[in-house]
Amino acid sequence: SLHSRSQQVKQARLHIYFLLITMMQNLLTILVVTAAAGHCVAYNIQNSKPLLRDHHRRSPTPSKSTTNHDEATSLSSTTTRTDFLRNMFAASAALPILASSPRPSNAAPPFAIMAEELGYFPVKDEKSGETVMVPAKAKRESTDQAVELAKYLQSTKAVMFGAFWCPHCQRQKELFGKEAWKYITYVECSPKGYKSQYATCLSNGIDGYPSWKFGNGKSQGGEMELNDIAQTSGFSKKFTFDGSLEEGQVPSLGGGGCK
């Protein structure tokens, strides 16, 4: 299906991103080690020339002061080279740590790329140690009426069931906006989703996403425009909701939902 094809393309992009990051880290390591080796060769050549000249020019019976000076020079050179190699190996070993450092950067971090492309990103659950998926946050600003609608849905105990991987669920979130979405009671149905309530979804007979259960007893499957939610939930009977203020704010996916 078209949805399955879209998910396969997004997964392929994700693998490519990780591959590129790994290749860049490996390349950086090779460059550092190569630079260290080249520096050591140049260092040895530069320091061997005066020693060769001293060997050809030295008298059959070198003085004690000359011998001591040569030993000190040789010891200093050896110590310097050893310290240099030690420092370079330490630097190359630290590359993976530096590459994964959370310091600010102009380039987008991998999680930001994944959230942009897929609508979710992986995190490690501290309790179970398993990797779970967290849906990306809503991006657009909410209208005042969307916030009021969300508060009404919360007060009437309305629930939206969804899955982190469902693009229709992500669009439903965007329709509300980041301020309004804070008031929506969301239940994650995918076993791999963050704070999954898979058993709750089964007991409620949820077989598609998103699915709404409103406080007035009505249910609706598939994504819904905010104006439809206002009417179905009973919000429009008590408050004014202008659907035209919400039109065209979020690109359409053609309606429907995920199975």
N, C-alpha and C positions, 0 to 999 in steps of 0.2 A: 504494500500500500504506500501511498504518498507519505504518510506519517512515518512508517517504518523506514522508508528510504531516507527521509530527512534525519532521523536519528542515527542511521549508519554513517551519513556524511559528517555529522557533528562528532561522532566518536572517532572517525578517521582523522579529523582536524586535531582532536585532542591528543591522539598518539603522535602526530607530527610535531606538535608543540613540545611535548616531552622529549622527543628524539632530538630536536634542534637544541634544546637546553643542554642535554647530555653531551652532544657533540661540541658545543661551545666550551663547556667545562674541560673536556678532554683536550681540546686544542690549546686552551690556555695553559694547561699543565705541561704539554709538550713544549710550548714556546719558552716557558720559564726554565725547564730542564736543559733545553738546547742552549739558551743564553748562558746558563751557568757553565755548561761544558765548554762553550766557545771562550768564555772569559778565562777559564782555567788554563786552556791551551795557550792563549795569548800571554797570560801571566807567567807560565813556565818558560816560554820562549824568551820573553823579555828578561827574565831573571837568570836564564842559563848563559846568555851571551857574555856578561861580565865575568862569570865563573870560568868560561872557556878561555877568555883572554887572560885571566889571572893564571890559569893552568899553564899556558904557553910562556908567559912572561916570568913566572915565579922562579926564584933562585933555587939552586939545589938544596940550600939550607935555609928554609923560611924562618923568620924570627918568631919568637913566642907571641909577640903582640899581634902579628899578622895572622897566626893560626887561631888565636882567640877571636879576632875580628871575623874571620871566615866562618867559624863555628857559630858565632852569635848571629851572623847574617843568614846562615842556613837554617838555624832554629827559628828565627823570626819569620822567614819565608814559609817554612812548613806550618808554623802556627797560624799564619795569616791565611794560607790556603785551606787549612782544616776548618778554621772558623767560617770562611766564606762558603765552603761546601755545606757545612752544618746549617748555616743560615738559609741557604738556598733550598735545601731539602725541607726545612721547617716551613718555608714559605710555600713550597709546592704542596705540602701536606695540608696546609691551611686553606688552600683554594676552595675545596668544596664547602667549607664553613663560611668563607667570605662570600661565595656565590649565593648561598642561601640566607645571607644576613637580611634582616628586615629593614635595613636602612633605606631612606627615601631614594627613589631613582626615577629618571625620566621615562624609562621603559615600563610598560604595564607588567605587574607580577603575574605568574601563571594562574593563580586563583581568579584574578580579575578577568583574564582572557577566557577562562573556562565559564565563569559566571555570565560573561557577555555572549559567548557562543552557545552554551548549553542551557543556561538558566539555572544552574546549580553548580556546586563544587564540593569536593570531599573534605571531611575533617575526621580526626580520630576521637572516638568516644573515650573519655578518660576512665569511665567505670568498666566498660566491657573490653576496651582495647581494640574494638572493631572500627573499621572505616565506614562512616555513614555519610549520606549526601544531604547538604543543606541548600534549600532553594534560595535563589538570589532575591535581594530585597527589591521592592517596588521603587521606581526611579522618579516618576512624575509627581508633581505637586497635586494634592487633592483639592477639589472645590469645597466650599463651605457646606454645601448640601450633601456632598458625598460623606463628609465627616459626620454630619447629623444622621444620615441613613445608617452608617456603620454603628454609631452609638445606639440607635434604635434596635438594630439587629442583635447587638450585645445584650441589651436590656430584656429582649424577648427570647433570649437563649437560642438564637438561630445558629446553625452550624454549617460550615462548608467542609466537605470531604474532598481530598485531593491527593495528588502524587507529585513528588519533586520533579519528575522527568516530563510531566505533562505540560505542553506549551499552552493549552487552553486554560489550565490553572494559573499559569504565569500571566496570561493576558487578563484573567479575571482579577488578579491582584493589581495589575496596572490600571484597570478601570477604576478601582477605588482610590489608588494613589497611596503614597507612603504614609501620610498622616492618618488617613481613614483606616488603612489596613491594620493598624495597631489595635483596633477595637473588634476586629473580626475573629471569631472563634474558629480556628482552623485545625482539622484533624488529618494528620499524615497517614495515608493508607499503605504506602509501599514499605515492605519489610526493611529495605535498605535506607529508608529516609530517616532524617534526624527526628528523634522523639516519636518514632513510629507507634501508631495505635492500630495495628493490623487487625487484632481481634475485635476491636470496637467496630471497625469497618465491616467485618464479616457479620457480626451480630445485627448490624443495621441494613444488611443486604445491599451494600454498595458494590456495584459492578461497573461503574464508569466514573470518570472525573472531568470536571468538578461535579459534585452532587450537593444540592442544598436541601436542608431540612429546616423549615421556618417554625417560629414559635406558635403560629396559628394552626399548625398541623399539616400545612401544605409542603409538598416536596417537588423538586425540579432537578432534572439531570442535564448536564451540559452547561457551557458558559452562558451567562445572562448579562444583558445590558443593565446598567444601574436603574434605568427607568422601569424595566420589567421586574427587577428585584423589589423596587419600591412598591409596585402595584401588588405583586404576589404576596409580599410579606405583610401588607396592610399599612405600610408607612404612608402611602398616598391618601388614605382615608383621614388621616390626622394632620398631615403636614403637606406643604406644597413642594413638589419636586419637578423642576424644569429639565426634561430630558435633553433639550437642545443644547444645554450648557455642557453636556458630556459627549456630544456627537463629534466624531472625528479626532478625538484626543489620543486614541490608541489604534494602531493599524489592525484591521480585521483579519481573522484567520478563517473566515467563512462559516463561523458558528460551529456548533457541535461540541464534542468532547473526546476524551481518550478512553480506550477500553483496556 
